[in-house]
Amino acid sequence: MKIINLAVCLACHQMEKVSFVIPIFNEQDNILTLCSKITSVMEKTPYLFEILLVNDGSTDESWIRIKEATESSNHITGLDLATNYGQSSALSAGIDRASGEFIVTLDGDLQNDPEDVPIMLETLREKDCDVVSGERINRKDAAISRRFPSRLANFWIRLITGVKLRDYGCALRVFRQDVAKNLELYGELHRFIPVLAVMQGASNIQVPVRHHARIHGRSKYGMSRTFKVISDLLLLVFFKRYKDRPIHLFGTLGILTFGAGAIIDLYFLVLKILGHDIWGKPLLLLGFMLTIGGIQIITIGIISEMIMRTYYESQNKKPYRIKRIAKSEH
């Protein structure tokens, strides 16, 4: 009976497919090695698999290496984007084309280890969850420029979003297909993929994964992304808490602002009745301008984001354009 059950389980796995989606930006020296490692790992498993390499406007020979990889294996497909759209759009392009029941995302710099993928796949099945995210153990990045900002960002993201993951920066994740294809990745929101998944009702757990030092190429991350992370986090909080009920946010701000203005107006009205000259007070004018100006700027930013999302979704437009596709002729 155990042998029959095992055979049925293996047959079930053999019918399932895993799609690897890998954004590539100036990783010419890592591409062939990464594809070789993924192939070696997945050939030991009962899963079918495909590797989608998305060239995000690289300026080195990455596309040439991607074409070489596609010529050597019918598991590999290369997508060459027309320009550098950013990691979110590159991920979106790969996920849209992925055909597997499970979708794996990872970086193209060889710092993520493909050996962790089979364990994450089994965890996804055993725990019956929708997303398994990696938590990098013994990170090999620089302490001050990479690890410290990452820990600080992780703390604030956990605090503000309520999604309790320890490592948001690990690109190695495994998704069920329906979750991945509904992430709605725009702008720079790839940093908050676990939060986006939770917002659509997905269950998300994190498991320890290995992390290797970068050997070839240069890191694309640094301290300069801090302000982008903060800006995107504010946008994400709005989508998480107020997307379907914006009046709760703007109504509250409006009431508080109006109340503060009414109190100030009442105060100066009393001064006027008492015979004081209230016109042209710098503090009154500055407070009024800063309050109204701040609200207008924040509102314009959020409305602009909502218009952008409506533009893409209502017309089924994509935030990228694929220039060409490379695939094995075997």
C-alpha positions as CSV (number, residue, x, y, z in Angstrom):
1,M,0.0,0.0,0.0
2,K,2.8,2.4,0.8
3,I,4.5,1.7,-2.5
4,I,1.2,2.4,-4.3
5,N,0.8,5.7,-2.4
6,L,4.3,6.7,-3.2
7,A,3.8,5.9,-6.9
8,V,0.6,8.0,-6.9
9,C,2.4,10.9,-5.2
10,L,5.2,10.8,-7.7
11,A,2.8,10.6,-10.6
12,C,1.0,13.7,-9.2
13,H,4.3,15.6,-8.9
14,Q,5.3,14.6,-12.5
15,M,2.1,16.3,-13.8
16,E,3.0,19.5,-12.0
17,K,5.3,22.2,-13.4
18,V,7.6,24.7,-11.7
19,S,8.3,28.0,-13.5
20,F,11.5,29.9,-12.5
21,V,11.2,33.7,-13.1
22,I,14.6,35.4,-12.9
23,P,15.0,39.2,-13.7
24,I,18.4,39.8,-15.3
25,F,20.2,43.2,-15.3
26,N,23.9,43.1,-16.1
27,E,24.6,39.5,-14.9
28,Q,26.5,38.2,-17.9
29,D,28.9,36.1,-15.9
30,N,26.3,34.5,-13.7
31,I,23.6,33.4,-16.2
32,L,25.0,30.1,-17.6
33,T,26.1,28.9,-14.1
34,L,22.7,29.7,-12.6
35,C,20.8,27.9,-15.3
36,S,23.1,24.9,-14.9
37,K,22.5,24.8,-11.2
38,I,18.8,25.1,-11.5
39,T,18.7,22.3,-14.1
40,S,20.9,20.0,-12.0
41,V,18.6,20.5,-9.0
42,M,15.3,20.1,-10.8
43,E,16.3,17.1,-12.8
44,K,16.6,15.2,-9.4
45,T,12.9,16.0,-8.6
46,P,9.7,14.6,-10.1
47,Y,8.6,18.1,-11.2
48,L,8.5,19.4,-14.8
49,F,10.2,22.8,-14.9
50,E,10.9,25.9,-17.1
51,I,13.4,28.8,-16.6
52,L,12.3,32.3,-17.7
53,L,15.2,34.7,-17.9
54,V,13.9,38.3,-18.2
55,N,16.6,40.7,-19.6
56,D,15.7,44.0,-18.1
57,G,17.6,46.3,-20.4
58,S,21.1,45.1,-19.6
59,T,24.0,47.1,-21.0
60,D,26.5,44.2,-20.9
61,E,26.4,40.8,-22.8
62,S,23.6,39.4,-20.7
63,W,21.2,38.9,-23.6
64,I,23.9,37.1,-25.6
65,R,24.4,34.7,-22.6
66,I,20.6,34.2,-22.3
67,K,20.4,33.2,-26.0
68,E,23.3,30.8,-25.4
69,A,21.4,29.3,-22.5
70,T,18.2,28.9,-24.6
71,E,20.2,27.1,-27.3
72,S,21.6,24.6,-24.9
73,S,18.3,23.6,-23.2
74,N,14.6,23.4,-24.2
75,H,13.7,24.2,-20.5
76,I,14.9,27.8,-20.9
77,T,13.2,30.8,-22.4
78,G,14.6,34.3,-22.7
79,L,12.5,37.5,-22.6
80,D,14.3,40.7,-23.8
81,L,12.5,43.8,-22.5
82,A,12.7,46.9,-24.7
83,T,14.4,49.0,-22.0
84,N,15.2,48.9,-18.2
85,Y,11.7,48.9,-16.7
86,G,12.8,47.9,-13.2
87,Q,12.6,44.6,-11.2
88,S,8.9,44.8,-10.6
89,S,8.0,45.0,-14.3
90,A,10.6,42.3,-15.2
91,L,9.0,40.0,-12.6
92,S,5.6,40.8,-14.0
93,A,6.7,39.9,-17.5
94,G,8.1,36.6,-16.5
95,I,5.1,35.7,-14.2
96,D,2.6,36.6,-17.0
97,R,4.3,34.1,-19.4
98,A,4.9,31.4,-16.7
99,S,2.9,28.2,-17.2
100,G,3.8,26.2,-14.1
101,E,1.4,25.4,-11.2
102,F,4.2,26.7,-9.0
103,I,6.2,29.9,-9.7
104,V,9.7,30.5,-8.2
105,T,11.3,33.9,-8.1
106,L,15.0,34.5,-7.4
107,D,17.8,36.9,-8.3
108,G,20.3,36.3,-11.1
109,D,23.4,37.0,-9.1
110,L,23.9,33.4,-7.7
111,Q,23.4,34.6,-4.1
112,N,20.2,32.6,-3.8
113,D,20.8,28.8,-3.8
114,P,18.6,26.7,-6.1
115,E,19.2,23.7,-3.8
116,D,16.6,25.3,-1.4
117,V,13.8,25.3,-4.0
118,P,12.7,21.6,-3.6
119,I,12.5,22.0,0.2
120,M,10.4,25.1,-0.3
121,L,8.1,23.4,-2.7
122,E,7.5,20.5,-0.3
123,T,6.9,23.0,2.5
124,L,4.3,24.8,0.3
125,R,2.5,21.4,-0.2
126,E,2.8,20.1,3.4
127,K,1.7,23.4,5.1
128,D,-1.0,23.9,2.4
129,C,0.0,27.6,2.1
130,D,0.1,29.9,-0.8
131,V,3.6,31.5,-0.6
132,V,6.9,30.3,0.9
133,S,9.4,33.1,1.4
134,G,13.1,32.6,2.1
135,E,14.9,34.0,5.1
136,R,18.6,34.5,4.4
137,I,20.7,32.8,7.1
138,N,24.3,34.0,7.6
139,R,24.0,36.8,4.9
140,K,27.2,37.4,3.0
141,D,26.5,41.1,2.2
142,A,28.3,44.1,3.7
143,A,27.2,44.8,7.2
144,I,26.8,48.6,7.0
145,S,25.7,49.2,3.4
146,R,23.4,46.2,3.1
147,R,22.5,44.3,6.3
148,F,21.9,47.2,8.6
149,P,19.5,49.1,6.3
150,S,17.8,45.8,5.5
151,R,17.1,45.0,9.2
152,L,15.9,48.5,9.7
153,A,13.5,48.3,6.7
154,N,12.3,44.8,7.8
155,F,11.4,46.2,11.3
156,W,9.4,49.1,9.9
157,I,7.6,47.0,7.3
158,R,6.6,44.5,10.0
159,L,5.5,47.3,12.3
160,I,3.5,49.2,9.7
161,T,2.0,46.4,7.6
162,G,1.4,43.8,10.3
163,V,2.9,41.1,8.1
164,K,5.4,39.4,10.4
165,L,8.2,38.2,8.2
166,R,11.8,38.5,9.3
167,D,13.4,39.0,5.9
168,Y,11.5,41.0,3.2
169,G,14.6,41.4,1.0
170,C,15.1,37.8,0.0
171,A,14.1,37.4,-3.6
172,L,13.8,33.6,-3.3
173,R,10.1,32.8,-3.0
174,V,7.7,30.0,-4.1
175,F,4.1,30.9,-5.1
176,R,1.0,29.0,-6.2
177,Q,0.2,30.2,-9.7
178,D,-3.0,32.0,-9.0
179,V,-1.4,34.1,-6.2
180,A,1.6,35.1,-8.4
181,K,-0.5,36.1,-11.4
182,N,-2.6,38.4,-9.3
183,L,0.2,40.3,-7.5
184,E,-0.4,43.4,-9.7
185,L,3.3,44.5,-9.6
186,Y,3.9,48.1,-10.6
187,G,6.6,50.6,-9.9
188,E,8.9,49.3,-7.2
189,L,6.4,47.1,-5.2
190,H,8.5,43.9,-5.7
191,R,10.0,44.7,-2.3
192,F,6.6,44.1,-0.7
193,I,5.5,41.0,-2.5
194,P,4.6,39.1,0.7
195,V,2.4,42.0,1.8
196,L,0.7,42.2,-1.6
197,A,0.1,38.4,-1.4
198,V,-1.4,38.7,2.1
199,M,-3.7,41.6,0.9
200,Q,-5.3,39.2,-1.6
201,G,-5.9,36.6,1.2
202,A,-2.8,34.4,0.6
203,S,-1.1,32.6,3.5
204,N,2.6,33.2,3.7
205,I,5.3,31.5,5.7
206,Q,9.1,31.9,5.8
207,V,11.8,29.3,5.9
208,P,15.6,29.5,6.3
209,V,17.6,29.5,3.1
210,R,21.2,29.7,2.2
211,H,22.9,32.9,1.0
212,H,26.2,33.1,-0.9
213,A,28.6,36.0,-1.5
214,R,28.4,37.7,-4.9
215,I,31.3,36.5,-7.1
216,H,30.7,38.3,-10.4
217,G,29.2,41.7,-11.1
218,R,28.1,44.5,-8.8
219,S,25.2,44.8,-6.5
220,K,22.3,46.8,-7.7
221,Y,21.2,47.7,-4.1
222,G,22.5,50.2,-1.6
223,M,21.7,53.1,0.8
224,S,20.2,55.1,-2.1
225,R,17.1,52.9,-2.2
226,T,16.1,53.8,1.4
227,F,13.9,56.7,0.4
228,K,12.2,54.6,-2.4
229,V,11.4,52.0,0.2
230,I,9.9,54.5,2.5
231,S,7.8,56.1,-0.3
232,D,6.6,52.7,-1.5
233,L,5.8,51.7,2.1
234,L,3.5,54.7,2.5
235,L,1.8,53.8,-0.7
236,L,1.4,50.2,0.4
237,V,-0.1,51.2,3.7
238,F,-2.7,53.3,1.8
239,F,-3.6,50.4,-0.5
240,K,-3.7,48.0,2.5
241,R,-5.9,50.1,4.8
242,Y,-7.7,52.6,2.6
243,K,-7.8,51.4,-1.0
244,D,-11.5,50.4,-0.7
245,R,-12.5,53.2,1.7
246,P,-10.3,56.3,1.1
247,I,-12.9,58.5,2.8
248,H,-11.8,57.0,6.1
249,L,-8.3,58.5,5.5
250,F,-9.2,61.7,3.7
251,G,-12.3,62.3,5.8
252,T,-10.3,62.0,9.0
253,L,-7.6,64.3,7.8
254,G,-10.2,66.7,6.5
255,I,-12.0,66.8,9.8
256,L,-8.8,67.3,11.8
257,T,-7.6,70.0,9.4
258,F,-10.9,71.8,9.4
259,G,-11.1,71.5,13.2
260,A,-7.7,73.0,13.7
261,G,-8.5,75.8,11.2
262,A,-11.8,76.5,13.0
263,I,-10.0,76.8,16.4
264,I,-7.4,79.1,14.9
265,D,-10.2,81.2,13.2
266,L,-12.1,81.4,16.4
267,Y,-9.0,82.4,18.3
268,F,-8.3,85.3,15.9
269,L,-12.0,86.2,15.8
270,V,-11.9,86.7,19.5
271,L,-8.7,88.8,19.1
272,K,-10.4,90.9,16.5
273,I,-13.4,91.5,18.7
274,L,-11.1,92.6,21.5
275,G,-9.6,95.1,19.1
276,H,-6.3,93.4,18.1
277,D,-4.9,93.6,14.6
278,I,-4.8,90.1,13.2
279,W,-4.0,90.7,9.5
280,G,-0.8,89.5,8.0
281,K,0.4,87.3,11.0
282,P,3.3,85.2,9.6
283,L,2.6,82.2,11.9
284,L,-1.0,82.0,10.9
285,L,-0.2,82.3,7.2
286,L,2.7,79.8,7.4
287,G,0.6,77.2,9.3
288,F,-2.3,77.5,6.9
289,M,0.0,77.1,3.8
290,L,1.9,74.2,5.2
291,T,-1.2,72.3,6.3
292,I,-3.1,72.8,3.0
293,G,0.0,72.3,0.9
294,G,1.0,69.1,2.7
295,I,-2.5,67.6,2.3
296,Q,-2.5,68.6,-1.4
297,I,0.9,67.0,-2.1
298,I,0.0,63.7,-0.4
299,T,-3.4,63.6,-2.1
300,I,-2.0,64.3,-5.5
301,G,0.6,61.5,-5.1
302,I,-2.0,58.9,-4.0
303,I,-4.5,59.9,-6.7
304,S,-1.8,59.7,-9.3
305,E,-0.9,56.1,-8.2
306,M,-4.6,55.2,-8.4
307,I,-4.9,56.7,-11.8
308,M,-1.9,54.7,-13.0
309,R,-3.3,51.4,-11.7
310,T,-6.7,52.2,-13.3
311,Y,-4.9,53.0,-16.6
312,Y,-3.1,49.6,-16.7
313,E,-5.9,47.4,-15.4
314,S,-8.9,48.9,-17.1
315,Q,-7.2,48.6,-20.5
316,N,-5.4,45.4,-19.8
317,K,-2.1,47.2,-20.4
318,K,1.3,45.9,-19.2
319,P,4.0,48.1,-17.6
320,Y,6.6,46.6,-20.0
321,R,7.1,45.7,-23.6
322,I,8.9,42.5,-24.8
323,K,11.1,43.2,-27.7
324,R,12.1,39.6,-28.6
325,I,12.0,36.1,-27.3
326,A,14.7,33.4,-27.4
327,K,13.7,29.8,-27.1
328,S,15.3,26.4,-28.0
329,E,14.2,25.0,-31.4
330,H,14.6,21.4,-30.1
